[in-house]
Amino acid sequence: MSSIQAIVVDPQAAGRLAIREVERPTSTPSEALVRVYAISLNLGDVYKVSMGTDGDRLGWDLAGIVEQAAADGPGTL
């Protein structure tokens, strides 16, 4: 899979939010790769919507499954 769906800032969309196909993220050796099933947008995300640029991805709070543990650690987030 080379792309995923993400909630992104889109200045042309109503509410400045859109769901788009984006490039699949890659992880660094200290990061785990997580398949996300749910996110929530919190106050920080809402602020970023108003200040963000086209394509910024949103959603820090998430629920998912670790698909690839961190190469240099136990895979904890």
N, C-alpha and C positions, 0 to 999 in steps of 0.2 A: 504494500500500500504506500503510494508516494504522496498522497494528500489526505487531509482530514477536514472535518467541519469545525469551525470555531466562531465564537461571537467576537466580532471586531467592530471598531469604530469606523463608521461610514458617514462622513459629513453630508452626503446626499440623501441618506435614508431618514425616514421619520424617526425621531428620537435619537438620531445619530448612531443607531445600532443595526447590525445586519449579521446574518449567518452566511459565511463564505467558505468555499474550499480554499485551504491554505496548505503550504508545504508542511509535511510531517516533521515534527521537531526531532532533533538529534540530541543525545545526552552527552555531557562531558563525563570523564571517569568518576567524578564525585556526585553524579546525579543519577537517580533512578528514572526509568521511562514508565509512565503510568497511562493505562488506557482509562480515560475519564468517561464515566457514565452520567454524572450529574455535577453541576456547579451552582453556586449562588453568587449573585452580584451584591456586594456589600457597599457601604458608603464610599470607600476608597475607589471602587470600580465606577460608581456613579460620578464621582469627581473626575476621574480619568476620561469618562465619556465627553464631558464638556471641554476638557483641555487636550484630549488625545488627538493624534494625527491619523489620517486614513490608514487602516490596516492594523492599528494597535489591537492586540488580543487582550481580552478581559477574563476575569474569573480566577481568583486565588484559592477560594474555598471550593474544594472538590471532593468527590467520592469516586473511587475507581480501584483498579487492580494493577499491581506492579507487574509489568511485562518483562522488564529487564532491570535487574538489580544494579546498583552502582558498582562499577568495576573495582574500585579501590575501597569498598566498604560493605556493610551488611545490607544496603539497599533501603535503609530507613529514610523517611522524608523529613 
